[in-house]
Amino acid sequence: MTSAPARPTLIPISLTVNGMPVDGAVPGRMLLTDFLRDTCGLTGTHIGCGHGTCGACTVLMDGEAVRACLLFAAQADGCVITTVEGISPDGKLTPVQQAFQDNHGMQCGFCTPGFVCSLTGLLAKDPAPTEETIVDTLNGHLCRCTGYQNILKAARQAAGRPVEGDQ
């Protein structure tokens, strides 16, 4: 006689995602990326490496940029999560998004949500970051398409710094 597999214990969570309250119950090992994508339907949070290395899954948690693939959904209980879909609640481009558009800071776009979330988090804490701070902040993101120069130009523009080629 075989026994049925044990059902995972569900953990109740209550959080705010992009300004909306979300209540649910999740398996203890459900990643925040999976919760955001599968439960909330927010597919802008990309799953790249699954190890926190590429930055594609970056979201804001209580205003801090975090790798959603390194967090369990239950760890977000009580937190405010902002995904790339929630960066601009009124539908108008934010200065960060506009800078990426102006400077062609994206090609395939897979990495872009993570860059936008990280840069948005940085500028909320430090509206005038140094070049070193910008580079350090974006250093943990991988992009295979752009070669980073246009991403750095976009970051400089969003931070109000001179963009290479400006007169």
ZIPETA-V356895 format. One record per residue. RES is the residue in one letter. OMEGA is omega in radians with two decimals (NA if undefined). Layout:
res = (RES | RES)
omega = (OMEGA | OMEGA)
//
This chain:
res = (M | T | S | A | P | A | R | P | T | L | I | P | I | S | L | T | V | N | G | M | P | V | D | G | A | V | P | G | R | M | L | L | T | D | F | L | R | D | T | C | G | L | T | G | T | H | I | G | C | G | H | G | T | C | G | A | C | T | V | L | M | D | G | E | A | V | R | A | C | L | L | F | A | A | Q | A | D | G | C | V | I | T | T | V | E | G | I | S | P | D | G | K | L | T | P | V | Q | Q | A | F | Q | D | N | H | G | M | Q | C | G | F | C | T | P | G | F | V | C | S | L | T | G | L | L | A | K | D | P | A | P | T | E | E | T | I | V | D | T | L | N | G | H | L | C | R | C | T | G | Y | Q | N | I | L | K | A | A | R | Q | A | A | G | R | P | V | E | G | D | Q)
omega = (3.11 | 3.12 | 3.11 | 3.11 | 3.13 | 3.06 | 3.12 | 3.07 | 3.13 | -3.13 | 3.11 | 3.08 | 3.09 | -3.12 | 3.07 | 3.13 | -3.14 | 3.07 | -3.11 | 3.08 | 3.12 | 3.08 | 3.12 | 3.07 | -3.03 | 2.98 | -3.08 | -3.10 | 3.10 | 3.12 | 3.11 | 3.10 | -3.11 | 3.10 | -3.11 | -3.09 | -2.98 | -3.10 | -3.09 | 3.14 | -3.09 | -3.02 | 3.05 | 3.04 | -3.03 | 3.06 | -3.13 | -3.03 | -3.08 | -3.11 | -3.11 | -3.06 | -2.96 | 3.11 | -3.09 | -3.09 | -3.05 | 3.05 | 3.05 | 3.09 | -3.04 | 3.07 | -3.13 | 3.07 | 3.13 | 3.06 | -3.08 | 3.13 | 3.14 | -3.10 | 2.98 | 3.12 | -3.13 | 3.10 | 3.14 | 3.13 | 3.12 | -3.07 | 3.01 | -3.13 | 3.03 | 3.07 | 3.13 | 3.12 | -3.11 | -3.13 | -3.10 | -3.06 | -3.13 | 3.10 | 3.10 | 3.12 | 3.03 | 3.08 | 3.11 | 3.14 | 3.12 | 3.13 | 3.08 | 3.11 | -3.10 | -3.03 | -3.14 | -3.08 | 3.10 | 3.00 | 3.14 | 3.07 | -3.09 | -3.09 | -2.98 | 3.14 | 3.12 | 3.09 | -3.11 | 3.13 | -3.14 | -3.12 | 3.08 | 3.10 | 3.12 | -3.06 | 3.06 | 3.14 | -3.04 | -3.07 | -3.14 | -3.09 | 3.06 | 3.07 | -3.14 | 3.13 | 3.10 | -3.12 | 3.12 | -3.12 | -3.08 | -3.10 | -3.09 | 3.14 | 3.10 | 3.07 | -3.12 | -2.99 | -2.88 | -3.05 | 3.01 | -3.05 | -3.14 | 3.06 | 3.10 | 3.06 | 3.13 | 3.13 | 3.11 | 3.14 | -3.11 | 3.14 | 3.13 | 3.12 | 3.08 | 3.09 | 3.13 | -3.13 | 3.08 | 3.12 | NA)
//
